[in-house]
Amino acid sequence: MRTTQNKTHIKTLILALSIATPAAFAADLPGKGVVVKPLQSTIAEETFQTELVNRALEKLGYDVQQTGEVDYNVAYTAIASGDSTYMAVNWEPLQKDMYNAAGGDQKFYRQGTYITGAAQGYLIDKKTADKYHIHDLSQLKDPKIAKLFDADGDGKADMAGCNPGWVCGQVINTQIKAYGLSDTVTQNEGNYSAIIADTLTRFKSGKPVLYFTWTPYWVSNEMKPGKDVVWLTVPFSANPGSQKDMDTTLPNGKNYGFPVNNEHIVANKAWAEKNPAAAKLFAIMKLPLADVNAQNLRMHEGESSSEDIQQHVDGWIKAHQATFDGWIKEAAAAAK
């Protein structure tokens, strides 16, 4: 009789423990009960780096909502006001004026560097560059050179440019004017993904191409600098807004018109102060630029659904499990 009672007692105890342990563990997670509202730009290729942050936040117990997609300026305003929590795509110094206009360091928490060495600039196909000895954007002031890149028959070079509202588009327009290219070069602004896809089609058909791009992005995996295309220098630095006096010359003496940027995670400052675990996570996460390039290329090659991107995140975490677990451990410790 007693043996039966003991067995029943043990089963009851095991059942109680199996139910209580996950709840007790969840109660220990610093993000339990705290909602996170992430944002990113409308560039689908920024999803991977954002979802990696989301996954880490979930591991810390945060209730992460679906990522909203908005223009950069809207994202800064929403995060500064507290309507949204964070984004992982703050470009510095490119978006410096946008960041400051929304409140700067008084409104935003920004510590650490998520992605380093993001390059931007102008490129043309190597075949045309070699044939006509083109190495600097200012050479397109010559109507004969500019006409080589004329895609719509108006006699002016067509440059694949940026989405309206992006800071890079403002920089390009400033430089076109500063270098005396207004009569010979047109920046084609619009949906960048569509514009650059058309540029790639032209390149593959053997036609000259002129375009702006950045890293991390898939373009430089399809049209490889040094092999398929070449970067163009600019004659001098020229930037809009508060960065008008910024020198974009690199240490090697070459000037490509844009400084090398870093990407940061920026969050609402008041929210970050109340959530030290998330704040520590934002400060310590680092993602190699080459890994983002490689993932973006997989998207370009067809693996671009939400499910595909989540699998890419799964794969990255599995391949860097010790690093990922280290982030979670260090972030959780910051809350104690």
N, C-alpha and C positions, 0 to 999 in steps of 0.2 A: 504493500500500500504506500509506504513511504517512498519507495523507489519510483513509483508512478507519479507521486506528488513532486518529487525532485525533478523528474524529467519535464513535467509540465511547467515547473518554475523556471527551469533553464531555458525552455523554448520561449516562455513569455519574456524572459530577460533579453534573449538574443533578438527577438522581434522588436522590443523596445529600443534596444541599442541601434538596430538597423534603421529605425525610423528617426531616432533622435540625433544620430551622428551627423548626417548631412545638414540638418537644420542648425546644429551647434556649430558646424564648420562654416556654414553660410553666415551665421551671426558674427563670426570672427572676421569676415571679409570687410575691408574698409569701405567698399563701395555699396554695400547692401542698402537698398532703398533709395539710392541717389540716381536721378535720371541724367543721362548725357544726351545732348542733341548735337551731333556732329554736322559739319558742313564741308563741302568741297566745291570747286568750280565746276562748270559744265563740261570740263575735259574728262572724258571717260577714263583716260590713262592715269588720272590721279586717284582712281578708286583703290588700286592696290595698296598704296602707301597709307591711305586713310583707313582701309579695312584692317590693316595690320595693327594700327593703333586701337581700333575698336575691339579687336580680338583680345588685346592685352587688357583693356579696360574691363571687358567682360570677365576675364580671369580674376580680376580684383573685386568682382561682385557688382560692378556698376550696371545699371539698367540702360543699355545703349539703344537709343532709338534709331530708326532708319536714317541714313545720311541724306541730308538735303543738298540739292544741287542748285547753286545760285551764282551770279557773277561775283567776282572778287569784291567789288566795292560794297555790294549788299551783304556779303559774308562778314566783312569787317564791322559794318554798322550793327548787324544782328548780334555778333559776339560781344561787342562793346556794350550793348544795351542789356545783355543777359538773356535775350530771346533765344540764343543758341550758345553752345558751350565752347567749341573749339573747331579749328581746322588745321590740317597738317601741311598746308601749301602756302605758307608765308614766304614770299621771295624777298630776299634782302641782298642788295639794296634796291632792286627794281621797284618794289612796291612801298618804298619808304614813305612817300608822300601820302599814299592811300592809308597806310598804317597810322601815320601821325594825324591825318585829318579825322580819323575815327576816334582819336583819344590817346594814341601812343601808349607809352609805358604806364600811364595812369589808369588806363582801362584794360590793358592786356597783360597777361603773364606770358613771358617768352624767355625760356632758359634752355641752354643747350642748342645743338645743331643736329637736325634730323638727317639731312642729305647735304653733302658738301660737293663743291666743284661743278655746279650747274652752269654750263656755257651757253651762250646765245650769239647769234650773228647771222651774217649773209653768206650764202654759198652759191656757186655756179658749177655746172658740169665741167669736169676736168678737160674733156675733149675741146670745148670752146675756149677754155682758159689757156690751154697750151697753144692752140692754133693762133689766137689773137693776142697772146701775151697779156692777159687780163689778170691783175692781182689785187687791184684796189677799186672800191666802189666808185670813187670819183671819176674813173675812166669812162663810166657810163654817161658822162656829160657830153661825150662825142656821140652825135646822133647815129653815126654808122655803127658804133659799138652797141648802143642802146637798142637799135633796131634788130639786132641778132636775137633779142629776147622778147620780141613783139609777138604776142600770142593772139591778139584780137584785130591786128591790121591797122592800128591807128598810128603806127610809126614809133611809139614809145615802148620802152621795156616794161614788161609786166612782171612785177615782183609778187610772189605769194607772200601775203602779209598776215596780219593778226585779226582776231575777232574785234569788232567795234567795242570800245570801252576798255580793252586791255592796255596796260601801260606800254607794252612793247610797240603797239601801233602808234602811240604818241611819240615814242623815241624815234621810230622810223620816219614819221612825218617831219619831225624836227631835223633829222639828219638829211633827208632829201632836200629840204630847204637850205640848210647850212652849206651843203656841198654843191649847190647850184644845179640840182638835178630835177627841179620842178617841171622843166620843159621836155625832159627825156625819160623820166621814170615815173611809173604809177604803182602805188601800193594797192594791191587788190585786197580789200578788207571784206570779211564775211565769215562764214563758217570755216575755221581753219582746217578741220578734218577733210572737208570736201575740196578745199582749195589745194591742199598738199597732195591729196589723192590724185587730182588732175595733173599736178606737177610731176608726180611719179610716173603717170601714164605717158606724159610728154617725154620724160627722160628715157623710159624704156623703148620708146619709138625712135630714139636717136636725135630728138630735138633739143636745142639749148634750153636750159632752165636757170632761173634766178629766184631764190627763195630765202625767207627768214625761217630759222628754226632754233630749237633749244635742246639741251639734254637735261634730264632724262626724257627721252621720247623715242619712238620706234624709227623715225625717219633716218637717223644716222646709222641704223643697222641695214636699211634698204639701200641707201645711197651713202656709201662709206667715204668719209673725208680722207683725202690723200690718195684714194684709189679711184673712186667714181666722181667725186666732187672736190672742190677746194674752198676753203674759207677765204673771204675777201677782207682785206684790211680797209681802214678808213683813213683819210688824210689828217684828221685831228678829232679830238673829243667834242661831242655836241649832245647835250641832254636837256630835257625840259624840266620845268619846275625848280625845286630847291637843289637839284643835282646838276644845274647848268654849268657849274664850275668843276664838276668831278672829272678827274683824269682817268680815262679807261685804258691807258697804256699798260700792257702787261710787263712783268719783270724782264721778259726777253726782248723788250723794246717794241714789240708789235702791238698795234691798236686795232681791235676788231669792232670797236664802237660800243661794246657792252662789257661791263666788268664781270668777272666770274661771280656767280651768285651762290648763296647757301639757302636751303629751305628749312624753315623752322615750324614747329608746332606752336600755334598761338591759341590761348584760351582766355575766357573772361577772367579777369584778375580776381574779383571778389569770389567767384566760384572756386578758383584754384586755391585761394587762401583757406577756404573751408574744406578742401579735399587734398590734403598733403600727399596722399598716395598717388593720386592722378598727377599732381604737380611734379612729383619726383619722376614718375613714368615719362611725362612729356620731356623732362630735362635730360633723361639718360638714353632714350631710344635713338638708335642710329641705324640707318639703312644705306647700304652701298649703292651708289648711283648706277653702277653696272648691273645690279640686280633689278633695278627698276627698268632700265633699258631692255633687258632680256625679257621681263614680263610684258612690257608694252609691245614688244615684237610678237609675242605669242598672241596678244589680242589682235594685232594687225593681221595675223595669219589665220584668224577665225575663232580663236578661243576668247570671245569677248562677252559672253553672257555672264549674268550675275553668278551663276553656279560655277562657271569656269574660273572667275576671279577668286571666288571663295576657295576653290581647289588650289589655285596658285598660292594663296595665303597659307593654306594647310601645308603645302609642299615646302614653302619657305620656312615655316616654323619647325617642321620636322627636320629639315636640313640644318637648322640653327637652334636646336632645342635647348642646349645649354645656355646660349645667349638669351633666348626668350625667357626661360625659367629664371635666369639671373635678374632680368628686368623686373619680373613679378615679385621676386623675393625682396629686392632692394626697395621697390615702391611700397610694398606692404609694410616693411620695417619703418618707413618714414611716417606711417600713421600711428605708430605706437609711442 
